[in-house]
């Protein structure tokens, strides 16, 4: 099987919950089609090998570390700093406000998470994505979440 096919198969295997096989396939892929370290980290996390995933992620340049991996590894300080920088730019994205709110909620900073979630929603971040996000469970305790998921959500934030 060629490197390209191995890489695609590895991604498919991880997608159906066969992380061990995905990891083996990824490691046997060669050339430019070999899945990167982030993929290997995802496989390791799925296998419960958290410390090994953390060590491999350290080899990835900070700006290329996936937010989902950092979140899964509990690197909340790094993520908070990244999103605070992003919303400090001239034209911040609603998604960055949401991601910061999620991090703040996981850190137990309920008041800041609530205010930041409200800013995300006011900037057009879809409440449906918040409702569907399994990592947003701590945000569901905020006033902004309750207000926007009420039977009559605000028309004008």
C-alpha positions as CSV (number, residue, x, y, z in Angstrom):
1,X,0.0,0.0,0.0
2,X,1.4,3.4,-1.0
3,X,2.1,6.2,1.5
4,X,-0.9,8.2,0.4
5,X,-3.3,5.3,0.9
6,X,-1.8,4.5,4.3
7,X,-2.3,8.1,5.5
8,X,-5.9,8.1,4.3
9,X,-6.5,4.8,5.9
10,X,-5.0,5.9,9.2
11,X,-7.3,8.9,9.3
12,X,-10.3,6.7,8.5
13,X,-9.3,4.2,11.2
14,X,-9.1,6.9,13.9
15,X,-12.5,8.2,12.8
16,X,-14.1,4.9,13.5
17,X,-12.4,4.5,16.9
18,X,-9.6,2.1,15.9
19,X,-6.8,4.3,17.3
20,X,-4.3,1.5,17.7
21,X,-4.5,0.5,14.1
22,X,-4.5,4.2,13.0
23,X,-1.3,4.8,14.9
24,X,0.4,1.7,13.4
25,X,-0.8,2.7,9.9
26,X,0.4,6.4,10.4
27,X,3.8,5.3,11.6
28,X,4.2,3.0,8.6
29,X,3.2,5.7,6.1
30,X,6.2,7.3,4.3
31,X,7.0,10.5,2.5
32,X,4.9,13.6,2.4
33,X,1.7,11.6,2.9
34,X,2.6,10.5,6.4
35,X,0.3,12.0,8.9
36,X,1.9,14.6,11.1
37,X,2.7,14.6,14.8
38,X,-0.6,16.2,15.6
39,X,-2.4,13.1,14.2
40,X,-0.1,10.8,16.1
41,X,-0.9,12.8,19.3
42,X,-4.7,12.3,18.6
43,X,-4.1,8.6,18.3
44,X,-2.1,8.5,21.5
45,X,-4.8,10.5,23.3
46,X,-7.5,8.1,22.0
47,X,-5.4,5.2,23.4
48,X,-5.1,6.9,26.8
49,X,-1.4,7.6,26.4
50,X,-1.6,11.2,27.5
51,X,1.9,11.8,28.6
52,X,3.4,10.3,25.5
53,X,1.1,12.6,23.4
54,X,2.1,15.6,25.5
55,X,5.8,14.8,24.9
56,X,5.3,14.4,21.1
57,X,3.3,17.6,21.0
58,X,6.2,19.5,22.5
59,X,8.1,18.7,19.3
60,X,5.5,20.6,17.2
61,X,6.1,24.4,16.7
62,X,3.8,26.3,19.1
63,X,1.9,28.1,16.3
64,X,1.2,24.7,14.7
65,X,-0.2,23.0,17.7
66,X,-3.8,22.3,17.2
67,X,-6.2,23.9,19.6
68,X,-8.1,20.7,20.1
69,X,-5.0,18.9,21.1
70,X,-3.9,21.6,23.6
71,X,-7.5,21.5,25.0
72,X,-7.4,17.7,25.3
73,X,-4.1,17.9,27.1
74,X,-5.3,20.5,29.5
75,X,-2.9,23.3,28.3
76,X,-5.4,25.9,29.2
77,X,-2.8,28.6,30.0
78,X,-1.5,28.4,26.5
79,X,-4.9,28.5,25.0
80,X,-6.1,31.4,27.1
81,X,-3.0,33.4,26.1
82,X,-3.5,32.5,22.4
83,X,-7.2,33.6,22.4
84,X,-6.6,36.7,24.4
85,X,-4.0,37.8,21.8
86,X,-6.5,36.9,19.0
87,X,-9.3,39.0,20.5
88,X,-6.9,41.9,21.1
89,X,-6.5,42.3,17.4
90,X,-8.2,45.0,15.4
91,X,-10.9,42.7,14.0
92,X,-11.4,39.8,16.4
93,X,-13.3,36.8,15.3
94,X,-16.4,35.7,17.2
95,X,-15.0,32.2,17.3
96,X,-12.0,33.3,19.3
97,X,-14.3,34.9,21.9
98,X,-16.2,31.6,22.1
99,X,-13.0,29.6,22.4
100,X,-11.7,31.9,25.2
101,X,-15.1,31.6,27.0
102,X,-14.8,27.8,26.8
103,X,-11.3,27.9,28.3
104,X,-12.3,30.3,31.0
105,X,-15.3,28.1,31.9
106,X,-13.0,25.1,32.2
107,X,-10.7,27.0,34.5
108,X,-13.6,27.9,36.8
109,X,-13.7,31.6,35.9
110,X,-17.5,31.7,35.5
111,X,-18.0,35.5,35.4
112,X,-15.4,36.0,32.8
113,X,-16.6,33.0,30.8
114,X,-20.1,34.4,30.9
115,X,-19.1,37.9,29.7
116,X,-16.9,36.4,27.0
117,X,-19.6,34.0,25.8
118,X,-22.0,37.0,25.6
119,X,-19.5,38.9,23.4
120,X,-19.1,35.8,21.1
121,X,-22.9,35.5,20.7
122,X,-23.3,39.2,20.1
123,X,-20.7,39.0,17.4
124,X,-22.7,36.3,15.7
125,X,-21.2,33.0,17.0
126,X,-24.1,30.5,16.5
127,X,-25.6,29.3,19.8
128,X,-26.3,26.0,18.1
129,X,-22.5,25.3,18.0
130,X,-22.3,26.0,21.7
131,X,-25.2,23.6,22.4
132,X,-23.6,20.9,20.2
133,X,-20.0,21.3,21.6
134,X,-19.3,18.6,24.2
135,X,-16.4,20.6,25.5
136,X,-18.8,23.5,26.3
137,X,-20.5,21.8,29.2
138,X,-19.1,24.2,31.8
139,X,-20.4,27.1,29.7
140,X,-24.0,25.8,30.2
141,X,-24.0,27.1,33.7
142,X,-23.5,30.7,32.5
143,X,-26.2,33.3,32.4
144,X,-25.4,34.1,28.7
145,X,-26.0,30.4,27.8
146,X,-29.2,30.2,29.7
147,X,-30.4,33.5,28.2
148,X,-29.6,32.5,24.6
149,X,-31.0,29.0,24.8
150,X,-34.3,30.1,26.5
151,X,-37.5,29.5,24.7
152,X,-37.5,33.2,23.7
153,X,-33.8,34.1,23.2
154,X,-32.9,37.8,22.9
155,X,-33.6,39.4,19.6
156,X,-31.3,42.3,20.2
157,X,-28.3,41.4,22.4
